[in-house]
């Protein structure tokens, strides 16, 4: 049986991923390097995504093995503890390459769960 908190956390993950993907959609690598507001916002959204992933119950995670739970939590940890050495090229790659399929995966998981 799923828990309401799991559904809410999955929703937080999707909202954060969608917002980050939308913010970076038309940005170039140089834009991230120069924009003193955009990059911290993107980092925070990814931190929220990973933190929410870390709080989902193991049972819920087990139903959605196609979501890269460990990698999301690992990304969050890397951003939090390695805040002083974030590579903008890697960040942009995550946002433009990894995030769009993740959004689809999260949407799929939410569609298969009843709304609490």
C-alpha positions in Angstrom: 0.0 0.0 0.0 1.4 3.4 -1.0 1.6 6.3 1.4 0.2 9.7 0.7 3.6 11.2 1.5 5.2 9.1 -1.3 2.7 10.5 -3.8 3.4 14.1 -2.6 7.2 13.5 -2.8 6.8 12.1 -6.3 4.8 15.3 -7.2 7.6 17.4 -5.7 10.1 15.6 -7.8 8.1 16.1 -11.0 7.4 19.8 -10.3 11.1 20.4 -9.6 12.3 18.5 -12.7 9.7 20.3 -14.9 10.6 23.7 -13.6 14.4 23.1 -14.1 13.8 21.7 -17.6 11.7 24.7 -18.5 14.2 27.2 -17.2 17.2 25.7 -19.1 15.3 24.9 -22.2 16.6 27.7 -24.4 19.8 28.4 -22.5 23.3 27.9 -23.8 26.3 26.8 -21.7 27.5 30.4 -21.6 24.2 31.5 -20.2 24.6 29.2 -17.2 28.1 30.5 -16.6 27.1 34.1 -16.7 23.7 34.1 -15.0 24.2 34.6 -11.3 20.5 33.9 -10.5 19.6 31.1 -12.9 22.3 28.6 -11.9 21.6 28.7 -8.1 17.9 28.3 -8.9 18.6 25.3 -11.1 20.9 23.8 -8.4 18.2 24.3 -5.8 15.6 22.6 -8.0 17.9 19.6 -8.4 18.6 19.5 -4.7 14.8 19.4 -4.0 14.4 16.6 -6.6 17.1 14.5 -4.9 15.9 15.2 -1.4 12.4 14.2 -2.3 13.7 11.0 -3.9 15.6 10.2 -0.7 12.4 10.4 1.3 10.3 8.1 -0.8 9.7 4.8 1.0 11.6 1.7 -0.2 8.3 0.0 -1.0 7.3 2.8 -3.3 10.7 2.9 -5.0 10.4 -0.8 -5.6 7.3 -0.3 -7.7 9.1 2.1 -10.0 12.5 0.6 -10.6 12.8 2.6 -13.9 13.3 5.8 -11.9 17.0 6.3 -11.0 16.5 6.8 -7.3 20.1 6.2 -6.2 21.5 8.6 -8.9 19.0 11.3 -7.9 20.0 11.1 -4.3 23.6 11.0 -5.3 23.2 14.1 -7.4 21.6 15.9 -4.5 24.5 14.9 -2.2 27.1 16.0 -4.8 25.4 19.3 -5.2 25.1 19.9 -1.5 28.5 18.7 -0.4 30.4 19.7 -3.5 28.7 23.0 -4.0 32.1 24.7 -4.6 33.0 22.5 -7.6 29.9 22.2 -9.7 30.8 21.9 -13.4 28.4 24.0 -15.5 28.9 21.7 -18.5 27.9 18.6 -16.5 25.0 20.6 -14.9 23.7 21.6 -18.4 24.0 18.0 -19.6 22.0 16.7 -16.7 19.4 19.4 -17.2 19.1 19.0 -21.0 19.8 15.3 -21.5 18.8 13.5 -18.3 15.9 15.6 -17.0 13.4 15.3 -20.0 13.3 11.4 -19.8 13.0 11.6 -16.0 10.0 13.9 -16.3 8.3 11.3 -18.5 9.2 8.6 -16.0 7.8 10.6 -13.1 4.6 11.4 -15.0 4.1 7.7 -15.8 4.5 6.8 -12.1 2.1 9.5 -11.0 -0.5 8.4 -13.6 -0.4 4.9 -12.3 -0.9 6.0 -8.7 -4.4 7.0 -7.4 -4.5 10.7 -6.4 -4.6 10.8 -2.6 
